[in-house]
Amino acid sequence: MSEDMYIYIKDVMTKPVTIAKSAPITDALEKMLDENVDPLIVTDNGSVIGIISREAIADKLGKKRNSDISPTKIHVANTVSVEYTAAYPDQGIEVLPALLQHAKIVVVFDSDHKLIGQVSYGDLLRVLQPSTSLKEVTEPVFSINAEERVVHLRRRMVDEGLSRFIVSDENGDPIGIVTETDVARSMQAFRQLVEGKYQDHRIRNLLVRDIMSAPLISVGSEQSLSAIIDLMLKKKISSVVISDGNNRVAGVVTRSSLIRAL
């Protein structure tokens, strides 16, 4: 590849989206949703100390021992992960797929270790796409009934290491999707609206139907991979459901499955 065609990290990185460790996690979640970023880079006096994810926020807000604490009183510092992946602007983008398999973003530093950017799944997929078949990047679908309780959903997410479920009705037909983002958003709203002494009882009656995202965005298996990636980037979504010829769910393509295929 000629020098003028070579793509560097500095060519694909975007402005870093940060949150101070002293900020409440409610601010962190709102920023994630507004900026369509997950996770956020956490800073302390301008220095990077870690990252905070929607999954971590959902876990923190869902714990019974935090039920008496207002979400606005829980700070990012209590939820930050000190493990993150970093790179430098003059490295080639060929290093990014491996780095992004270990984290949802890559933090970019200059030679003085100053934060100057970040690279997400979407940033890389805009310039580099898998040269493989749709079948090879399609993941199995995991489903949950709309009438299932959210506490059971959270337990399955933790125990099975899953970040999304297709939501089905009583007939087994898909009607929506529920992700760690939906859980984080609902936990924040719930903690703010319900008094602490009633939370344990009320949260046990919260159903998947109450927090899922609908309608379900799906495409046929005949759709090209590039068209699916374009749809994900345009809609700012992390996954697209694949339906078969009988309009049944056949699998799901995620941004992480695409990155693994690079």
N, C-alpha and C positions, 0 to 999 in steps of 0.2 A: 504494500500500500504506500502510495506516495505521501510525502510529508504534508502536502496541502489537503489530502483526503483523510488524514489521520484525525480521529476524534479524541479529544482529551476530556478529562473530568470537568475542566473549567468550561467546556463547551456545552455541557448538559446540566451543570449544577444550577440550582435556584437559590434565591435569598433565604437564609436560614430563618426558621420560625422558632422563636425561643419563648421561654417562660421563666421568670425568676423563681428560685427555690422557695422564697417567702410568700409567693402568691397562693391563694386558695385553689384547691383542685377544681372548684366550680369554674374559675377563670380559665384554667387549663383546658377543661372539656369544651367550654364555649369557643375557645380559640381554635381547638382542633376541628370543631364542626364548621366554624366560619371559614377557616383556611383550607378545609378538606385535607388535613394533615394528621398522620398518626405514625409514630409518636411525635411529641414535641421535644426539642432540645432544652435541657434545664441548665440555667446559668446561675452563678453566684459572683456578683461584682464583675460581670463580663466574661468570666471563665466558665468553660463547659464542665459540668460535674456529673452529667448523666442524661437520661431521657425519662419521659413519663408517657405511658400509653393509655388508651381507652380501656384496655383489658385490666390494667392495674387500678384504674379509677373505679371501674365496676366492682372489682374485688374488694377494694377498700370500703366503698359505700354499702356493699352487700353484707358486710360482717356485722353480726348482732352486737358485738361489743362497741361498735361505733354508732349505734342507733340513737344514743342520747346526745350525740355531737352534731351540731349543724354542719352541713357540707362546707359552708363558708369558713368554718373554723378549722378545717383540715387542710394543712398546707402541702404544697407540692413536695417539700423536703421529706415528708413522711411516706411518700409513695414513689420516690425516684429510684430508678435502677442505675447503678453506677457503671454498668456494662454497656458499652456502645462501640460501634464500628466507625473507624475514621480513615480518611485518605487525603491525598494532596492534589491540587489542581492540575499539575503537569503530568500526572499519571494517565495512562490510556484507559478508555472505558472498558477494556477487556477484563480489568480487575473487578469491575462492579458486580457482575452476576454472582460470583462467589461470596463477596462481601454482603450483598443484599439477602443471601440465603440465611445469614446469621442475624440480620436485623432488618427492620422495615425501612430504615433510612441509613445513609452513610453521611457522617459528619465530615465536612471538608475544612481543613486547616491550611493556612499558608506556612511558609518556612519558619515563621516566628511562633507557630502554634496559636495563631489568632484565628478565630472562627470567621470564615468568609462565605460559607455556603453549605448546601446539603443536596443529596441526591436521593430521590424516592423511587419506588417501583415505576410510577408513571413517567418520571423524568427519563428513565432509561428506555422504557418501552416506546417512547416517542421517536427514538432514533435507532433502536435496535430491537428487532422482533425475531422470534424463533422461526427457523426454517424447518418446521416439522408439521405433522398432520394435527388436525383438531383432536383426534382420538388420543394422541399421545400426551396432550396437556389437559385432558378432561379428567377430573377427579370424581371419586364416588360421592353420591349424595347421601347425606344423613338427614333424617326427617324427625319431626316432633309434632304431636297433635296440638292443635290450637287451644284445646282446653287443658293442656298440661300446665302445671304451676311453674312460675318463673324460678322458684327456688330449685326445682328439679332440673330445669334447663341449665341453670348456673352450675349445678353439680355435674351434669353431663359434660359441659364445656371444660370443666377442670379435670375430671376423671379421664375423659377421652381425648383431651388436648385439641378440641375443635373450637373454631371461632364463628361458625355459622351453621344453621339448620334450615332446611326447607320446612315450612309450616303447612300441615295438611288438615283438612276438615274431617268430619266424622265418616265421610265416604272414602277418605284416603286421597282426595283430590288436592293438589297443591294450590294454596291460596296466598302465600306470602313467604317472606324470609325473615329470620331473626338472627342478628349478629351481635358481637360484643359491643358494637356501637349502640345498638338499640338497648342493650342491658345497661350500659353506662348512663345513657340519657335518661332512661326510666328510673334508675336508682337515684340519680340526682334529683329529679322532679319529685319522686316519692319522699325522699328525706326532707325536702323543703316544705311539702304540703301536709304531711302527717306528723302529729306530735309523737315524741319519742316513746311514750308509754303505750301507744297504740300500734307502733310500727311492726313489732314482732308478729302480732296477729294479722294485721292487714297485709303485710308483705307475703304471708303464706297463702293468701287468697288472690294474689296477683297472677293473672293468666298470661300465657304466651300470646294469646289473641290481643291482649291489651297493649303489648309493646312491639309487635311485629311490624315490618315494613311491607306495604302492599300497594299496588298489585305486584306480582312477581314478574321481573323482567327476564324474558327467555327468548332464545332464537332457535331455529331449526338446525339439525346436524349438518345440513348442506351448506350452511353459512361459512364463508371463508374466515380463516383465523385473523387475517388483517382487519376484516370488517368487525369482528368481535372485539378486537383490541381498540379499534376506533370508537366503538360504542361505549366501552368501559371508560375511555378517556373523556369522551364527550359528556357522558352522564355522571362522571366522577364517582363511579362505583367500583368496588373491589372484586366483584364476581358477576358472572352471567350464567344463567341456567341454560343447559342444552336439552332440547326436547326431541324425541324421536318422531318417526312418521305417524305414530298414533297419538301424538300430542301428550305423551307421557314423559316425565322427567328422566333423562338418561344420564345426567351427570352435571358437573359444574366446572367452569373454567375460572380460575382465580388469578389475580396478579402474581401471587407467589408461585403458582404452577407454571406460569409463563416465564418467570425469572429462572426457575429451575431448568427450563428447557433451552435456555440460551447457551 
